[in-house]
Amino acid sequence: MYQQIKRFLKDQKGQDFAEYAILLGALAAAAGIIISQFGPQLESLWNRAVAVLGGG
């Protein structure tokens, strides 16, 4: 029983998954903030680029 507990505590596969999940959540939150802050400017830039390239 002691050996099983020791192996369980040394197993870090779950920890890796949790770290990746936290990282993914942080990246998603950052992307949401960036898009909400710069969305109108990016849309304007995109529309100007389309107009200059003659696609609109």
DSSP file (Angstrom, degrees, kcal/mol; ACC not computed):
  #  RESIDUE AA STRUCTURE BP1 BP2  ACC     N-H-->O    O-->H-N    N-H-->O    O-->H-N    TCO  KAPPA ALPHA  PHI   PSI    X-CA   Y-CA   Z-CA
    1    1 A M     >        0   0    0      0, 0.0     4,-2.1     0, 0.0     5,-0.2   0.000 360.0 360.0 360.0 -43.1    0.0    0.0    0.0
    2    2 A Y  H  >  +     0   0    0      1,-0.2     4,-2.3     2,-0.2     5,-0.1   0.890 360.0  51.7 -60.6 -39.9    2.8    2.4    0.9
    3    3 A Q  H  > S+     0   0    0      2,-0.2     4,-2.5     1,-0.2    -1,-0.2   0.877 107.6  52.2 -66.0 -37.7    4.5    1.7   -2.5
    4    4 A Q  H  > S+     0   0    0      2,-0.2     4,-2.4     1,-0.2    -1,-0.2   0.914 110.8  47.0 -65.3 -42.3    1.2    2.5   -4.3
    5    5 A I  H  X S+     0   0    0     -4,-2.1     4,-2.3     2,-0.2    -2,-0.2   0.908 111.7  51.5 -64.9 -41.3    0.8    5.8   -2.5
    6    6 A K  H  X S+     0   0    0     -4,-2.3     4,-1.5     2,-0.2    -2,-0.2   0.918 111.6  46.4 -62.2 -44.3    4.5    6.7   -3.2
    7    7 A R  H  X S+     0   0    0     -4,-2.5     4,-1.5     1,-0.2    -2,-0.2   0.901 111.1  53.2 -63.6 -41.1    4.0    5.9   -7.0
    8    8 A F  H  < S+     0   0    0     -4,-2.4    -2,-0.2     1,-0.2    -1,-0.2   0.903 109.1  48.2 -61.8 -42.3    0.8    8.0   -7.0
    9    9 A L  H  < S+     0   0    0     -4,-2.3    -1,-0.2     1,-0.2    -2,-0.2   0.799 112.3  49.3 -70.0 -28.7    2.5   11.0   -5.5
   10   10 A K  H  < S+     0   0    0     -4,-1.5     2,-0.4    -5,-0.2    -1,-0.2   0.724  87.4  98.0 -81.8 -21.6    5.4   10.7   -8.0
   11   11 A D     <  +     0   0    0     -4,-1.5     3,-0.1    -3,-0.2     4,-0.1  -0.552  46.3 175.3 -70.4 120.5    3.1   10.5  -11.0
   12   12 A Q     >  +     0   0    0     -2,-0.4     4,-2.0     1,-0.1     5,-0.2   0.161  45.6 106.8-115.6  17.4    2.9   14.0  -12.5
   13   13 A K  H  > S+     0   0    0      1,-0.2     4,-1.9     2,-0.2     5,-0.1   0.915  83.6  48.7 -62.6 -42.3    0.8   13.3  -15.6
   14   14 A G  H  > S+     0   0    0      1,-0.2     4,-2.2     2,-0.2    -1,-0.2   0.856 108.2  54.8 -65.1 -35.1   -2.2   15.0  -14.0
   15   15 A Q  H  > S+     0   0    0      2,-0.2     4,-2.4     1,-0.2    -1,-0.2   0.907 106.1  51.3 -65.6 -42.2   -0.1   18.0  -13.0
   16   16 A D  H  X S+     0   0    0     -4,-2.0     4,-2.4     1,-0.2    -2,-0.2   0.919 109.9  50.0 -60.2 -43.9    1.1   18.5  -16.6
   17   17 A F  H  X S+     0   0    0     -4,-1.9     4,-2.3     1,-0.2    -2,-0.2   0.916 110.7  49.4 -61.0 -44.1   -2.5   18.4  -17.8
   18   18 A A  H  X S+     0   0    0     -4,-2.2     4,-2.3     1,-0.2    -1,-0.2   0.893 110.0  51.2 -63.8 -40.0   -3.6   21.0  -15.2
   19   19 A E  H  X S+     0   0    0     -4,-2.4     4,-2.4     1,-0.2    -1,-0.2   0.913 111.3  47.3 -64.6 -42.4   -0.7   23.2  -16.2
   20   20 A Y  H  X S+     0   0    0     -4,-2.4     4,-2.7     2,-0.2    -1,-0.2   0.880 111.1  52.1 -66.2 -36.7   -1.6   23.1  -19.8
   21   21 A A  H  X S+     0   0    0     -4,-2.3     4,-2.2     2,-0.2    -2,-0.2   0.904 110.9  47.1 -65.7 -41.0   -5.3   23.7  -19.0
   22   22 A I  H  X S+     0   0    0     -4,-2.3     4,-2.4     2,-0.2    -2,-0.2   0.915 113.2  49.1 -65.6 -43.0   -4.3   26.8  -17.0
   23   23 A L  H  X S+     0   0    0     -4,-2.4     4,-2.5     2,-0.2    -2,-0.2   0.919 111.2  49.2 -62.2 -44.2   -2.0   28.1  -19.7
   24   24 A L  H  X S+     0   0    0     -4,-2.7     4,-2.4     1,-0.2    -1,-0.2   0.901 111.2  50.2 -62.9 -41.1   -4.8   27.5  -22.4
   25   25 A G  H  X S+     0   0    0     -4,-2.2     4,-2.3     2,-0.2    -1,-0.2   0.898 110.5  49.4 -63.4 -41.1   -7.3   29.4  -20.2
   26   26 A A  H  X S+     0   0    0     -4,-2.4     4,-2.5     2,-0.2    -2,-0.2   0.908 111.6  48.9 -65.3 -41.8   -4.9   32.3  -19.7
   27   27 A L  H  X S+     0   0    0     -4,-2.5     4,-2.6     2,-0.2    -2,-0.2   0.900 111.2  49.9 -64.8 -40.2   -4.2   32.5  -23.5
   28   28 A A  H  X S+     0   0    0     -4,-2.4     4,-2.3     2,-0.2    -2,-0.2   0.910 111.7  48.4 -64.5 -41.5   -7.9   32.4  -24.2
   29   29 A A  H  X S+     0   0    0     -4,-2.3     4,-2.3     2,-0.2    -2,-0.2   0.916 112.3  48.7 -64.4 -43.0   -8.6   35.2  -21.7
   30   30 A A  H  X S+     0   0    0     -4,-2.5     4,-2.6     1,-0.2    -2,-0.2   0.909 111.0  50.3 -63.8 -41.9   -5.7   37.3  -23.1
   31   31 A A  H  X S+     0   0    0     -4,-2.6     4,-2.7     1,-0.2     5,-0.2   0.903 110.0  50.9 -63.1 -41.1   -7.0   36.8  -26.7
   32   32 A G  H  X S+     0   0    0     -4,-2.3     4,-2.3     2,-0.2    -2,-0.2   0.911 111.7  46.9 -62.7 -42.7  -10.5   37.9  -25.6
   33   33 A I  H  X S+     0   0    0     -4,-2.3     4,-2.1     2,-0.2     5,-0.2   0.927 113.7  48.0 -65.3 -44.6   -9.2   41.0  -24.0
   34   34 A I  H  X S+     0   0    0     -4,-2.6     4,-2.8     1,-0.2     5,-0.2   0.925 113.2  47.5 -62.9 -45.3   -7.0   41.9  -27.0
   35   35 A I  H  X S+     0   0    0     -4,-2.7     4,-1.5     1,-0.2    -1,-0.2   0.903 113.1  48.2 -64.7 -40.8   -9.9   41.3  -29.4
   36   36 A S  H  < S+     0   0    0     -4,-2.3    -1,-0.2    -5,-0.2    -2,-0.2   0.845 117.5  42.0 -69.9 -31.2  -12.3   43.3  -27.4
   37   37 A Q  H  < S+     0   0    0     -4,-2.1     4,-0.2    -5,-0.2    -2,-0.2   0.879 128.7  26.0 -80.9 -39.4   -9.9   46.2  -27.0
   38   38 A F  H  X S+     0   0    0     -4,-2.8     4,-2.6    -5,-0.2     5,-0.2   0.356  89.8 104.0-108.9   4.1   -8.5   46.3  -30.5
   39   39 A G  H  X S+     0   0    0     -4,-1.5     4,-2.5    -5,-0.2     5,-0.2   0.918  82.3  46.4 -55.1 -51.5  -11.4   44.8  -32.5
   40   40 A P  H  > S+     0   0    0      0, 0.0     4,-2.2     0, 0.0    -1,-0.2   0.900 114.4  47.9 -61.7 -39.9  -12.7   48.1  -34.0
   41   41 A Q  H  > S+     0   0    0     -4,-0.2     4,-2.5     2,-0.2    -2,-0.2   0.900 112.4  49.1 -66.6 -39.8   -9.2   49.3  -35.0
   42   42 A L  H  X S+     0   0    0     -4,-2.6     4,-2.6     2,-0.2    -1,-0.2   0.888 110.3  51.1 -66.9 -37.9   -8.4   45.9  -36.6
   43   43 A E  H  X S+     0   0    0     -4,-2.5     4,-2.5    -5,-0.2    -2,-0.2   0.913 111.3  48.0 -64.3 -42.2  -11.7   45.9  -38.5
   44   44 A S  H  X S+     0   0    0     -4,-2.2     4,-2.3     2,-0.2    -2,-0.2   0.924 112.4  48.6 -63.9 -44.7  -11.0   49.4  -39.8
   45   45 A L  H  X S+     0   0    0     -4,-2.5     4,-2.2     1,-0.2    -2,-0.2   0.914 112.2  49.3 -61.3 -43.6   -7.5   48.4  -40.8
   46   46 A W  H  X S+     0   0    0     -4,-2.6     4,-2.4     1,-0.2    -2,-0.2   0.918 110.3  50.0 -62.4 -45.1   -8.8   45.3  -42.6
   47   47 A N  H  X S+     0   0    0     -4,-2.5     4,-2.2     1,-0.2    -1,-0.2   0.883 110.9  49.6 -64.0 -38.9  -11.5   47.3  -44.5
   48   48 A R  H  X S+     0   0    0     -4,-2.3     4,-2.5     2,-0.2    -1,-0.2   0.911 110.5  50.3 -65.2 -41.4   -8.9   49.8  -45.6
   49   49 A A  H  X S+     0   0    0     -4,-2.2     4,-2.1     1,-0.2    -2,-0.2   0.905 111.1  48.6 -63.8 -40.8   -6.6   47.0  -46.8
   50   50 A V  H  X>S+     0   0    0     -4,-2.4     5,-2.7     2,-0.2     4,-0.6   0.910 112.0  49.5 -64.0 -42.0   -9.5   45.4  -48.7
   51   51 A A  H ><5S+     0   0    0     -4,-2.2     3,-0.6     1,-0.2    -2,-0.2   0.899 111.4  48.4 -65.4 -40.9  -10.3   48.7  -50.3
   52   52 A V  H 3<5S+     0   0    0     -4,-2.5    -1,-0.2     1,-0.2    -2,-0.2   0.880 112.1  49.2 -66.7 -37.8   -6.7   49.4  -51.4
   53   53 A L  H 3<5S-     0   0    0     -4,-2.1    -1,-0.2    -5,-0.2    -2,-0.2   0.533 114.4-119.0 -80.8  -5.5   -6.4   45.9  -52.9
   54   54 A G  T <<5S+     0   0    0     -3,-0.6    -3,-0.2    -4,-0.6    -2,-0.1   0.782  77.0 123.4  78.1  27.3   -9.7   46.4  -54.7
   55   55 A G      <       0   0    0     -5,-2.7    -4,-0.2    -6,-0.2    -5,-0.1   0.401 360.0 360.0 -99.9   3.9  -11.5   43.6  -53.1
   56   56 A G              0   0    0     -6,-0.5    -1,-0.2    -5,-0.1    -5,-0.1   0.456 360.0 360.0-118.3 360.0  -14.5   45.4  -51.8
